[in-house]
Amino acid sequence: MRRAVAGIWGTPAAEGTPALVVTAVFFALGGLFGCWIAFHSGGGGDEALRAYLEQFLAAASEGQLSVPAWPGLIWRTVRWPLAAFLFAFTGLGLLGVPVLSSLRGFFLAFSIASFARVYGRAGLSAAFLLLGVTGLVSIPVFLLLSVQSFSNAWSLAARPAGQGCRELPYHREFFYRSGLCAGALCVCVLMERYLVPVLLMGAVSVLS
């Protein structure tokens, strides 16, 4: 059993250490830039963000949080991992994966830093409940899919012209990992739908 699990998860590290480094570095750079923009941007949007958070907390305290419809909820959860997965099937992933990783890191860090800058600890707590609870699952999934996609894109770009389909870089482990990631994203959707609203309503006294 241990060997089977190692076979599924070991391939990205064994075959794609450069892909892991590229993905992590661009994700981190995007996150650092997002924090810098959030803390150095003008304060014109501070009041709007503060008003939004106050309305959000008031709705949570009254048990009136509106939960997005299933299509929007699913799309919001899978859009980044899906884009990362699709880059595995084209050499364009050599450029697309770093750009996608930096954008994901940027928007995530910018959102969290903006909440923290405007509303202090309460904003940071709200950002964690809104983004961090599901992010504990969705971010590792996104990074794993990005690593294997960059590795596959590299193999596709380096493949000699006219090479047979048998030499394509899609192993059994590739589809196993992708399937497990899809299952993890389903868990994220359910957490977003049923768990996060409960946590928010339970923590509203701390956030207020």
Secondary structure as UniProt FT lines:
FT   HELIX           2..15
FT   HELIX           17..40
FT   HELIX           43..45
FT   HELIX           46..61
FT   TURN            62..63
FT   HELIX           70..86
FT   HELIX           87..89
FT   TURN            91..92
FT   HELIX           93..127
FT   HELIX           128..132
FT   HELIX           133..158
FT   TURN            161..162
FT   HELIX           165..167
FT   HELIX           172..190
FT   HELIX           191..195
FT   HELIX           196..207
//
